[in-house]
Amino acid sequence: MSNFPLSLHPLMIDYFSISIDWSIALEPYGVRWRTWRKAFHENLHPAAAHKYRPLELKAARLFLKNLLETPQDFYEHVRQ
């Protein structure tokens, strides 16, 4: 896996952090580890939460719209 830029989209960071075939915890210390550690810190520390607000609002609005239209599909809406 190549080094990704530090301005990764938050969802990309989440996708790569939960990937089964790679884990920063098992990565040996080096350039790649430092690059990923810096990217995680820049995007996942508490003060970075403001970056996620637009994504959270969009997801919440979509969830509520879907729930109003088809409340019987609640569990399906929650999984999206």
Secondary structure, DSSP 8 states (H G I E B T S, - for coil): -----TT--HHHHHHHHT-TT--GGGS-SSHHHHHHHHHHHHHHSGGGGGGGHHHHHHHHHHHHHHHHH-GGGHHHHHH-
